[in-house]
Amino acid sequence: MFLIDDLAKTISGEVVADDATLAEYSADYSLFEIRPLAVAFPKSADDVKALVRFANGRMSRGEPISLTGRSAGTDMSGGPLTESVVVSFTRYMNQVLELTGDHVVVEPGMYFRDLEKVLTERNLLYPSYPASKDLCAIGGMVNNNSGGEKTLAYGQTKDYVRGVRVVLADGEEHSIEPLSGSALQAKLAEQNYEGDIYRRVHALVTENYDAIQKARPKVSKNSTGYFLWDVWDPKTGIFDLTKLIVGSQGTLGLLTAADLRLVPAKKYSRLLVIFASSLKPVPEIVEAALACRPESIESYDDRTLGLAFRFLPQMLWMMKGNLIRLGFSFLPEVWMFIRGGFRYPKMVLLVSVSGNDEHELDLRMNEVHRAIMKFPVVSRVVRSAEEAEKYWTIRRQSFKLLHSNVRGKYAAPFVDDIIVDPKHVSEFLPKVNAVLDLYGKKFIYTIAGHPGNGNFHIIPLVDLKDPETRKLIPEVTEEIYKLTVEYGGSISGEHNDGLIRTPYLGLMYSPEILKLFAEVKKIFDPENIFNPGKKVGATKEYAFAHMRKS
Ligand SMILES: Cc1cc2nc3c(=O)[nH]c(=O)nc-3n(C[C@H](O)[C@H](O)[C@H](O)COP(=O)(O)OP(=O)(O)OC[C@H]3O[C@@H](n4cnc5c(N)ncnc54)[C@H](O)[C@@H]3O)c2cc1C
């Protein structure tokens, strides 16, 4: 109790340790459960600074505590879980600080749905939002390097972060942004804490440049490791430490603000919905669609679609429209299901294009449609935004539906974010399915994802009370991760490492690169105050000992 009282005295926000709060913060959307000691709700960057100084003080007295940042807690990797102190940002630090026509500076606790409203009113778009856009917040998006349905055309979060404000281990707030030329030289010459970090990381990335570049994952999206390969570009002379903060899961410091690049929103969009009765032609369909440079290619399988029908009332509620009209809009799919049974279609693909000229857009959509017509699939162009929303809702909400609705089973993310070059998908995906199918009903799973990037979210529904299933989860995890790496892929395209993937980073990266990751952690956080056991220093034993009970 002393610690919590002392902690509470250091900040103007609250520090809470009641049962209900600790239970709430024991979970995210991952496979794990860890009860924290306390949850702090800072009101400002000064509070965050005070928390870090407090942790430093305790550390020097040999009473270690650590600080784990948390925004909306929708992480699927166990990233915001800790036995020590959670620093929760959504209660207070949730404002837009600056907004112009091309960027926004925003606090980490702002829900994306609130930011989206502000941006939509101004015809602006932050394009790298995840499927959890109605649930998640900026701090988690930046710290996980989130991506989503528009990443195919626009890139991932790391491509949109212009700068960050972070409280580092010295207990001060630092502004970090890309530097080059004389600004970089001046920073490298600074004889202070920040200058020291710049010098040490600069030495690390320049001395190991070739090895680091070789280690860059050969996929279009990656959220594993620290993104060392993006820090230093000798061609432009740009040295960019934001690339280390983005995707770091709060292991290098606590984010207090992010400066995000925005793009003009496009006025119109068209959606081609493709119902494929087998997985076989899917890679070729994706290849044909990619040639037309669409904005996104998303997918979900027959089980996801079945789920959407099973929970139709919740789906309709999530779509927030005229319920009767929306209900009727599902009739074509219901009819298709009645005709073909529940295994038809095997996969639904959503290909979208957008633009400001409707005529030009229709021509582009026709081009995509023509490219697809040669395949043995049923397809239709959706022009109305309301009808398109129906398909997007199924795509975005399937995991949430699984998570909250299937009694006795848990939607367990452990092979939830694998990514390979799309050219390997036709060979790779059946092999992944074969691993899971081997265990029959123990691992009934849905597949949704971003086939345009070769990124698949596979979510098995498991009974976590069954000891046999609990034993199998680590085995299946390892087998599928190994398979992904054999195909040159990454074990996480966007959901990040957390507890579930940090222990497996050695499958993707050499001991030399793992050592560099550990050095980065040491440079920023020598006392291991920030979210320990994520990104570096994790074991499978610790992770699986904290698997949820149900
Ligand atoms: C239904 C559903 C769909 C999803 N779809 C996608 C998807 O399409 N793409 C995708 O990328 N992800 C997806 N996710 C995962 C998750 O929603 C995203 O990664 C999201 O961006 C996390 O945001 P959050 O605010 O919930 O983060 P949190 O869960 O709160 O935190 C995420 C990580 O960031 C750290 N962190 C948070 N705030 C701070 C801070 N201020 N300072 C330091 N560290 C901090 C935490 O410690 C943690 O490691 C999905 C999740 C769900 C439940």
The ligand as a Tripos MOL2 file, in Angstrom:
@<TRIPOS>MOLECULE
LIG
   53    58     1     0     0
SMALL
NO_CHARGES

@<TRIPOS>ATOM
      1 C1        -11.0820   -6.1180  -33.1510 C.3       1 LIG1
      2 C2         -9.6270   -5.7980  -33.2920 C.ar      1 LIG1
      3 C3         -9.1070   -5.5860  -34.5640 C.ar      1 LIG1
      4 C4         -7.7530   -5.2360  -34.7090 C.ar      1 LIG1
      5 N1         -7.2830   -4.9550  -35.9610 N.ar      1 LIG1
      6 C5         -6.0290   -4.4990  -36.1250 C.ar      1 LIG1
      7 C6         -5.5580   -4.1030  -37.4130 C.ar      1 LIG1
      8 O1         -6.2540   -4.1590  -38.4150 O.2       1 LIG1
      9 N2         -4.3000   -3.6380  -37.5010 N.ar      1 LIG1
     10 C7         -3.4920   -3.4910  -36.4020 C.ar      1 LIG1
     11 O2         -2.3760   -3.0110  -36.5490 O.2       1 LIG1
     12 N3         -3.9040   -3.8720  -35.1850 N.ar      1 LIG1
     13 C8         -5.1510   -4.3530  -35.0020 C.ar      1 LIG1
     14 N4         -5.5870   -4.7040  -33.7530 N.ar      1 LIG1
     15 C9         -4.6810   -4.5840  -32.5940 C.3       1 LIG1
     16 C10        -4.7870   -3.2130  -31.8620 C.3       1 LIG1
     17 O3         -6.1070   -2.7550  -31.8830 O.3       1 LIG1
     18 C11        -3.9090   -2.1470  -32.4960 C.3       1 LIG1
     19 O4         -2.5570   -2.5120  -32.4450 O.3       1 LIG1
     20 C12        -4.1040   -0.7660  -31.8390 C.3       1 LIG1
     21 O5         -3.4490    0.2100  -32.5690 O.3       1 LIG1
     22 C13        -3.6560   -0.7190  -30.3940 C.3       1 LIG1
     23 O6         -4.0950    0.4970  -29.8730 O.3       1 LIG1
     24 P1         -4.4850    0.6420  -28.3190 P.3       1 LIG1
     25 O7         -4.7150    2.0650  -28.0660 O.co2     1 LIG1
     26 O8         -5.5760   -0.2730  -27.9580 O.co2     1 LIG1
     27 O9         -3.1120    0.1710  -27.6720 O.3       1 LIG1
     28 P2         -2.8130   -0.5670  -26.3020 P.3       1 LIG1
     29 O10        -3.3500   -1.9410  -26.3280 O.co2     1 LIG1
     30 O11        -3.2220    0.2820  -25.1620 O.co2     1 LIG1
     31 O12        -1.2160   -0.6040  -26.3510 O.3       1 LIG1
     32 C14        -0.5090   -1.1700  -27.4080 C.3       1 LIG1
     33 C15         0.9910   -1.1340  -27.0970 C.3       1 LIG1
     34 O13         1.4240    0.2140  -27.0310 O.3       1 LIG1
     35 C16         1.9630    0.5340  -25.7580 C.3       1 LIG1
     36 N5          1.5020    1.8880  -25.4270 N.ar      1 LIG1
     37 C17         0.2340    2.3720  -25.5060 C.ar      1 LIG1
     38 N6          0.2250    3.6800  -25.2040 N.ar      1 LIG1
     39 C18         1.4870    4.0300  -24.9140 C.ar      1 LIG1
     40 C19         2.1330    5.2580  -24.5450 C.ar      1 LIG1
     41 N7          1.4760    6.4040  -24.4180 N.pl3     1 LIG1
     42 N8          3.4780    5.2420  -24.3440 N.ar      1 LIG1
     43 C20         4.1860    4.0990  -24.4820 C.ar      1 LIG1
     44 N9          3.6370    2.9290  -24.8330 N.ar      1 LIG1
     45 C21         2.3020    2.8990  -25.0400 C.ar      1 LIG1
     46 C22         1.4490   -0.5420  -24.8230 C.3       1 LIG1
     47 O14         2.3390   -0.8010  -23.7560 O.3       1 LIG1
     48 C23         1.3400   -1.7330  -25.7520 C.3       1 LIG1
     49 O15         2.5650   -2.3810  -25.8130 O.3       1 LIG1
     50 C24        -6.9180   -5.1180  -33.5680 C.ar      1 LIG1
     51 C25        -7.4470   -5.3760  -32.2990 C.ar      1 LIG1
     52 C26        -8.7780   -5.7050  -32.1570 C.ar      1 LIG1
     53 C27        -9.3070   -5.9360  -30.7690 C.3       1 LIG1
@<TRIPOS>BOND
     1     1     2 1
     2     2     3 ar
     3     2    52 ar
     4     3     4 ar
     5     4     5 ar
     6     4    50 ar
     7     5     6 ar
     8     6     7 ar
     9     6    13 1
    10     7     8 2
    11     7     9 ar
    12     9    10 ar
    13    10    11 2
    14    10    12 ar
    15    12    13 ar
    16    13    14 ar
    17    14    15 1
    18    14    50 ar
    19    15    16 1
    20    16    17 1
    21    16    18 1
    22    18    19 1
    23    18    20 1
    24    20    21 1
    25    20    22 1
    26    22    23 1
    27    23    24 1
    28    24    25 2
    29    24    26 1
    30    24    27 1
    31    27    28 1
    32    28    29 2
    33    28    30 1
    34    28    31 1
    35    31    32 1
    36    32    33 1
    37    33    34 1
    38    33    48 1
    39    34    35 1
    40    35    36 1
    41    35    46 1
    42    36    37 ar
    43    36    45 ar
    44    37    38 ar
    45    38    39 ar
    46    39    40 ar
    47    39    45 ar
    48    40    41 1
    49    40    42 ar
    50    42    43 ar
    51    43    44 ar
    52    44    45 ar
    53    46    47 1
    54    46    48 1
    55    48    49 1
    56    50    51 ar
    57    51    52 ar
    58    52    53 1
@<TRIPOS>SUBSTRUCTURE
     1 LIG1         1 GROUP 0 **** ****
